[in-house]
């Protein structure tokens, strides 16, 4: 599933939370929100808190 999302990078939910000054979300909760928004999203094997998505940074902020 992760490899079907054609982006060369991933995000860490803890890093995003610090960037957006929000409480950290569970990866599975954030993935569910992104998918409801119409984006492809999955966990990544690189890091336990890592996600891969085709959503842009503004939409990630909105998802938080």
Buried (B, 14 or more C-beta within 10 A) or exposed (E): EBEEBEEEEBBBBBEBBEBBEEEBBEBEEBBBBBBEBEBBBBBBEEBEBBBBBEBEEEBBEEBB
